[in-house]
């Protein structure tokens, strides 16, 4: 597999923040059920979602963990068929208590508004592993990616990642502004 394709697919996962979660419907047996959910690409290994026990998709996952999450490039395209998109196919499971605090820090940093749900509606974190992914880089650019092609071993432990972020924000503000301008065209000067 071309490493540029895998890199582009990973970049799409890192750049976007929500997708369509498809689960197996309990109420209409045999049919898929789709809903919009925010996610984080956690440690380049799992997609993490924060969902309520009241939600239909959570009830579906409790009965059948098989699901997919479709992520689409959010840059406006006149023709949606030319936009990059990825379907992450895997199994969902509730995040174990020992992993919860690390996931919570990252998730709430990305979606601070979601912290208010912590005390309401019985929300919990779920991780979706990767069985296989379907990546479409644009019209006619279609690839299946196996787990080892999309997932990179993370060299930073969770505490190192938080330390690196704190260090960059505290000690390298000028470099961060440069990266924002270079990558996203944003100028904060």
C-alpha atoms as one frame of an Amber mdcrd trajectory, in Angstrom:
protein
   0.000   0.000   0.000   1.140   3.505  -0.772   2.163   5.233   2.491   0.928
   8.588   1.120  -2.608   7.170   0.954  -2.440   5.967   4.569  -1.026   9.313
   5.662  -3.805  11.219   3.859  -6.453   8.987   5.460  -4.961   9.547   8.949
  -4.813  13.297   8.315  -8.524  13.286   7.465  -9.263  11.572  10.796  -7.147
  14.104  12.715  -8.565  17.152  10.901 -12.253  16.355  11.239 -14.283  16.284
  14.438 -17.539  14.487  13.710 -18.920  11.645  11.655 -21.970   9.507  11.045
 -22.114   6.534  13.418 -23.886   3.556  11.851 -25.168   0.876  14.240 -27.445
  -2.151  13.890 -30.978  -1.053  14.773 -32.742  -2.820  17.635 -36.132  -1.271
  16.905 -36.124  -2.019  13.147 -34.294  -5.343  13.039 -31.898  -5.872  10.154
 -31.609  -2.191   9.246 -28.764   0.246   9.890 -29.261   3.285  12.096 -27.181
   6.431  11.550 -26.542   9.364  13.859 -24.096  12.267  14.017 -21.432  12.069
  16.734 -18.301  14.052  17.578 -15.171  11.913  17.884 -11.481  12.083  18.609
  -8.830   9.954  16.978  -7.229   8.747  20.200  -3.540   7.873  20.133  -3.887
   7.054  16.433  -5.483   3.787  17.518  -9.191   4.214  18.329 -12.029   6.550
  17.595 -13.534   7.803  20.860 -17.150   8.911  21.129 -19.103  10.244  24.124
 -22.665   8.956  24.075 -25.741   8.866  26.308 -27.606   5.809  27.530 -30.766
   7.548  26.283 -29.512   7.550  22.686 -30.716   4.952  20.212 -27.156   4.291
  18.992 -26.012   3.415  22.536 -28.869   0.956  22.955 -27.942  -0.560  19.607
 -24.255  -0.885  20.562 -25.135  -2.556  23.865 -26.826  -5.324  21.849 -24.420
  -5.476  18.880 -20.988  -3.831  19.020 -20.413  -3.920  15.247 -20.532  -0.435
  13.781 -18.914   2.026  11.422 -18.173   5.716  11.585 -18.079   7.696   8.356
 -15.947  10.842   8.289 -16.143  13.326   5.408 -13.751  16.122   4.561 -15.490
  19.311   5.712 -13.901  21.616   3.147 -16.720  22.777   0.893 -16.912  20.864
  -2.355 -19.411  21.628  -5.097 -19.338  17.931  -5.961 -19.446  15.777  -2.812
 -18.011  12.875  -4.848 -14.665  14.704  -4.989 -14.390  15.112  -1.193 -12.190
  12.824   0.878 -14.026  10.394   3.143 -13.293   7.392   5.275 -15.474   4.637
   6.698 -13.970   3.227   9.899 -15.385  -0.276  10.449 -14.960  -1.818  13.883
 -16.388  -2.849  17.197 -17.414  -0.426  19.919 -16.915  -0.978  23.609 -17.267
   1.233  26.623 -13.952   2.692  27.758 -12.740   0.874  30.901 -12.478   2.953
  34.098  -8.656   2.801  34.096  -8.536   4.520  30.675 -11.375   6.973  31.344
  -9.363   9.860  32.833  -6.894  10.075  29.920  -9.693   9.917  27.353 -11.731
  12.499  29.283  -8.882  15.051  29.274  -8.376  14.791  25.499 -12.057  14.659
  24.615 -13.067  17.632  26.768 -10.108  19.638  25.454 -11.424  19.086  21.912
 -15.100  19.514  22.826 -15.256  21.685  25.975 -19.019  22.202  25.583 -19.564
  18.433  26.059 -18.263  18.550  29.638 -21.699  19.740  30.765 -23.053  16.286
  29.824 -20.817  14.657  32.408 -23.449  15.127  35.101 -26.518  14.528  32.938
 -28.088  11.887  30.745 -25.750   9.086  31.801 -23.023   9.744  29.204 -20.016
   7.447  28.823 -16.965   7.174  26.597 -16.799   4.430  24.004 -13.887   3.401
  21.814 -14.226   1.940  18.355 -11.397  -0.317  17.274 -10.486  -0.734  13.629
 -11.188  -3.898  11.674 -10.773  -2.273   8.268 -11.269   1.137   6.656 -12.538
   2.262   3.280 -10.821   5.470   2.181 -11.913   7.551  -0.782  -9.477  10.357
  -1.513 -11.677  11.805  -4.260 -13.465  10.635  -7.367 -11.947   7.310  -8.472
  -9.379   7.206  -5.629 -10.763   4.254  -3.643  -8.797   2.029  -1.255  -9.351
  -0.537   1.466  -6.917   0.008   4.348  -6.089  -2.742   6.798  -5.442  -1.935
  10.443  -1.641  -1.978  10.116  -1.818   0.464   7.190  -3.850   3.070   9.066
  -2.805   2.655  12.697   0.642   3.889  13.711   2.269   2.867  16.936   2.267
   5.947  19.143   5.649   6.738  20.606   4.238   9.077  23.261   2.565   7.708
  26.343  -0.596   9.531  27.396   1.167  11.621  30.047   3.909  12.508  27.553
   1.290  13.679  25.053  -0.306  16.032  27.577   3.139  17.271  28.608   4.095
  17.914  24.979   0.924  19.917  24.383   1.438  21.968  27.555   5.085  22.588
  26.652   4.241  23.727  23.093   1.458  26.025  24.294   3.581  27.534  27.071
   7.030  27.741  25.486   6.510  27.861  21.723   3.662  30.245  21.017   5.491
  31.845  18.100   6.050  28.462  16.459   2.391  27.532  17.019   1.277  30.731
  15.267   3.637  29.901  12.397   2.137  26.375  12.090  -1.402  27.749  12.099
  -0.524  30.132   9.291   1.430  27.535   7.321  -1.093  24.678   7.617  -4.441
  26.492   7.906  -3.726  29.953   6.544  -4.681  31.531   9.884  -2.902  34.621
  11.111  -3.080  35.426  14.836  -0.679  38.382  14.784
